[in-house]
Amino acid sequence: MTLTLEELEDIQAEYMADDVAIELERMSLWTSEKAHAYFESGGVEPPDPPKASWTQGGATPTGATPWLKCVQKKPDAKFRLVVFSWTGNRGGYGSAHSLVRGACNWSQSLEAFEIYEVALPGRGTRMKDKLVTSTPAMVEQMAAALGPALAGGSAYGFVGFSFGAILAWEVAIAIGQAGAGEGPALVCAVSAEGPSWRGRASTLHTLGAKEFEDELRKKGGTDVILKDPGMTKMYLPVIKADIELEGTYAPPPKGKVTGVPVFAFAGAKPGKDKEKTTVPPDAARLWLAASADGERSRFFALDDCDWYVFLDEAGCRAVHTSIIEYFAAL
């Protein structure tokens, strides 16, 4: 169970530690004993970071939820992998683009895994679902659906691409907070800057319709949509909501981490889009500070890959091989 603000305030008052700030997102992960020790010390002895909490291999089938789509049923699969595709229009690709239909066949490459895609509102069978423009709201809804659906089953990992990596990381933390012994065993952040990177802030979503369309034309990747009035009416609100989701994301407070390892992958070559998209290595390395398990967290610089790592077969292999090796050692 997580600590509430009221519980933390009671402990703070018990030790008359009004000068010690309460950082709820970080401190809610603590046990009551650790919170007592922290406030008693006057805030100079922070507790150890959260330990890994993950689903370790039960027999419960994966539950049904609109948020999960199984790519290929594998009843005998030893592990599961949940893929968080990107949002918005970064790199000249639309927000409905599917990672698992890229340069390699995920189900074949990852034979021991049953692969799931996260289904976001505004796409596919969820086209009419209400769009979400707030990351905290999105994470709350995702965690409430994915946590119970994945609970008690075989061990699983999260793979997030671009801003999907932020969603994967936030959901991993939320699931771990909601239930001890549940959550992913690994979070892979691909083609994404770390959570503390401040370059995401954007006001693009505040533009009027014409100005917003003009900006999309400059970025590229949406010409087919913008040339068709029907498609423009259908998909532009989704893209705009996605861009607001990312552009308003607030870097987490210092100390907010997941208890499981994070693998970060960054391609070195600029994208082929109009903006020549890149993910600077220093920004991608920020993921190493996003996990309490620094010993097993790793950064992979893929020098021969496009910024969009999954466009290259070599990029797919690098990510998939690392996942296979990690889970084999569990």
Secondary structure by P-SEA (a helix, b strand, c coil): ccccaaaaaaaaaaaccccccccccccccccaaaaaaaaaacccccccccccccccccccccccccccccccccccccbbbbbbbbcccccccccccccccccccccccccccbbbbbbcccccccccccccccaaaaaaaaaacccccccccccbbbbbccaaaaaaaaaaaaaaaacccccccbbbbcccccccccccccccccccaaaaaaaaaaacccaaaaacaaaaaccaaaaaaaaaaaaacccccccccccbbbbbbbbcccccccccbbbbccccccccccccccccccccccccccccccccaaaaaaaaaaaaaaaaac
